[in-house]
């Protein structure tokens, strides 16, 4: 059991929690909580840490035992020749508090390999349904967009490089596992990616206050992608100019705009509604 906060493994986890630079360099991130850790694909798991208190409360729980069996740590199953060993470590409650990013740690966290996708994995022919995000900065908004995208049947999410770090602890918690189930990609050159999508037959719709159409006037039953911009400034002019159509969500009262995650949800579910009706 690790009982010292100066342990090298503990210090490394803390760095991964706090610094996006370290996450990018090692291509790793940290997820906390039994549900989030259990939902992690086994091939992405690298290290799992559990506290004394957690083991006392959950050591015999069916969910936890199933998780141990799945990762090969429950019944002494040996790793296959193509599998990397998953390191399971018990730590003291004090150490877990230092490692955790939450105020009240659940007592279990994992170091996880960052998944990676190619642009082609976001496309599904005529059924392609994309959410394209530029410079989204609020972790809660990004996490909500991922969960909503999964519910609306989105085939992929494309993000500009200056969007908030998807692997930050707050975003990870907000996605509630959706980042494992919805293909996504960070675009180093967003305009170039948009041009590739258009060449692939994807019609791009920009959420924009100066729009030609209301959002429910367009037909989203074929390959489409919704462009949603920064919470305060919206889409950059150069990015909006690459869209095929600009759309807006009508608003009453004195509102100037909707929350970015709310707007994205309305658009994604309108496409889902149209597709259900054929």
QUIWO-V60646 format. One record per backbone hydrogen bond with DSSP energy under -0.5 kcal/mol. CO is the residue of the C=O (numbers start at 1). NH is the residue of the N-H. E is the energy in kcal/mol with one decimal. If there is no record, write none. Layout:
co = {CO | CO}
nh = {NH | NH}
e = {E | E}
//
This chain:
co = {1 | 2 | 4 | 7 | 8 | 9 | 10 | 11 | 12 | 13 | 14 | 15 | 17 | 18 | 19 | 20 | 21 | 22 | 23 | 23 | 27 | 29 | 31 | 33 | 34 | 35 | 36 | 37 | 41 | 41 | 42 | 44 | 46 | 47 | 48 | 49 | 50 | 51 | 52 | 53 | 54 | 55 | 58 | 61 | 62 | 63 | 64 | 65 | 66 | 67 | 68 | 68 | 69 | 80 | 85 | 86 | 87 | 89 | 90 | 91 | 92 | 93 | 94 | 95 | 96 | 103 | 107 | 108 | 109 | 110 | 110 | 111 | 111 | 112 | 118 | 119 | 120 | 124 | 125 | 128 | 129 | 129 | 130 | 131 | 131 | 132 | 133 | 133 | 136 | 137 | 138 | 139 | 140 | 141 | 142 | 143 | 144 | 145 | 146 | 147 | 148 | 149 | 149 | 150 | 156 | 157 | 158 | 159 | 160 | 165 | 168 | 169 | 170 | 171 | 172 | 172 | 173 | 175 | 177 | 178 | 178 | 181 | 183 | 185 | 185 | 186 | 187 | 189 | 190 | 191 | 192 | 193 | 194 | 195 | 196 | 197 | 198 | 201 | 202 | 203 | 204 | 204 | 205 | 205 | 206 | 206 | 209 | 213 | 214 | 215 | 218 | 223 | 224 | 225 | 225 | 226 | 226 | 227 | 228 | 230 | 234 | 236 | 237 | 239 | 240 | 245 | 246 | 246 | 247 | 248 | 248 | 252 | 259 | 260 | 261 | 262 | 263 | 264 | 265 | 266 | 267 | 268 | 269 | 270 | 271 | 272 | 273 | 274}
nh = {3 | 92 | 7 | 11 | 12 | 13 | 14 | 15 | 16 | 17 | 18 | 19 | 169 | 20 | 23 | 24 | 25 | 26 | 27 | 28 | 114 | 112 | 110 | 37 | 38 | 39 | 40 | 40 | 44 | 45 | 45 | 113 | 87 | 111 | 89 | 109 | 91 | 55 | 56 | 57 | 58 | 59 | 61 | 65 | 66 | 67 | 68 | 69 | 70 | 71 | 73 | 74 | 72 | 83 | 87 | 88 | 48 | 50 | 2 | 52 | 96 | 97 | 98 | 99 | 100 | 105 | 51 | 33 | 49 | 31 | 112 | 46 | 47 | 29 | 121 | 122 | 123 | 127 | 128 | 224 | 155 | 156 | 226 | 133 | 158 | 228 | 135 | 160 | 164 | 139 | 142 | 143 | 144 | 145 | 146 | 147 | 148 | 149 | 150 | 151 | 152 | 153 | 154 | 153 | 131 | 185 | 133 | 187 | 163 | 168 | 172 | 173 | 174 | 175 | 176 | 177 | 176 | 178 | 180 | 181 | 182 | 183 | 157 | 159 | 187 | 188 | 161 | 193 | 194 | 195 | 196 | 197 | 198 | 199 | 200 | 202 | 201 | 203 | 204 | 225 | 244 | 245 | 207 | 227 | 208 | 247 | 211 | 248 | 217 | 218 | 220 | 203 | 130 | 205 | 227 | 132 | 228 | 207 | 134 | 234 | 230 | 240 | 241 | 242 | 243 | 206 | 212 | 213 | 208 | 215 | 250 | 255 | 263 | 264 | 265 | 266 | 267 | 268 | 269 | 270 | 271 | 272 | 273 | 274 | 275 | 276 | 277 | 278}
e = {-0.6 | -2.4 | -1.3 | -2.6 | -2.0 | -2.1 | -2.2 | -2.0 | -2.2 | -2.1 | -1.9 | -2.7 | -0.5 | -0.6 | -1.7 | -2.6 | -2.4 | -2.5 | -1.4 | -1.2 | -2.2 | -3.2 | -2.6 | -2.5 | -2.7 | -1.8 | -0.6 | -0.9 | -2.1 | -0.8 | -0.7 | -3.3 | -2.3 | -2.6 | -2.7 | -2.2 | -2.8 | -2.2 | -2.2 | -1.8 | -3.4 | -1.8 | -1.8 | -2.7 | -2.5 | -2.1 | -2.4 | -2.3 | -2.5 | -2.0 | -3.2 | -1.2 | -1.1 | -1.5 | -0.6 | -0.6 | -3.2 | -2.2 | -2.5 | -1.1 | -2.4 | -2.0 | -1.4 | -2.2 | -2.0 | -0.5 | -2.3 | -2.8 | -3.1 | -2.1 | -0.5 | -2.3 | -1.8 | -2.0 | -1.4 | -1.7 | -1.0 | -1.8 | -1.7 | -2.1 | -2.4 | -1.1 | -2.4 | -0.5 | -2.6 | -2.8 | -0.5 | -2.1 | -3.3 | -0.6 | -2.2 | -2.4 | -2.4 | -2.4 | -2.0 | -2.2 | -2.8 | -2.6 | -2.1 | -2.0 | -2.1 | -0.6 | -2.6 | -1.0 | -1.9 | -2.2 | -3.1 | -3.7 | -1.9 | -1.8 | -2.6 | -2.3 | -2.0 | -2.0 | -0.8 | -0.6 | -0.8 | -2.0 | -1.6 | -1.3 | -1.9 | -0.6 | -1.9 | -2.7 | -0.6 | -0.6 | -1.2 | -1.9 | -2.5 | -2.1 | -1.7 | -2.2 | -2.3 | -2.1 | -1.3 | -2.4 | -1.5 | -0.5 | -0.5 | -2.1 | -1.8 | -1.9 | -0.5 | -3.2 | -0.7 | -2.9 | -1.1 | -1.7 | -2.1 | -0.8 | -0.6 | -2.2 | -2.4 | -3.1 | -0.5 | -3.4 | -0.6 | -2.7 | -2.3 | -2.3 | -1.4 | -2.8 | -2.0 | -1.4 | -1.5 | -2.6 | -0.8 | -1.6 | -2.9 | -2.6 | -0.6 | -0.8 | -2.7 | -2.5 | -2.1 | -2.2 | -2.1 | -2.7 | -2.4 | -1.6 | -1.9 | -2.0 | -2.4 | -2.4 | -2.1 | -1.9 | -1.6 | -0.6}
//
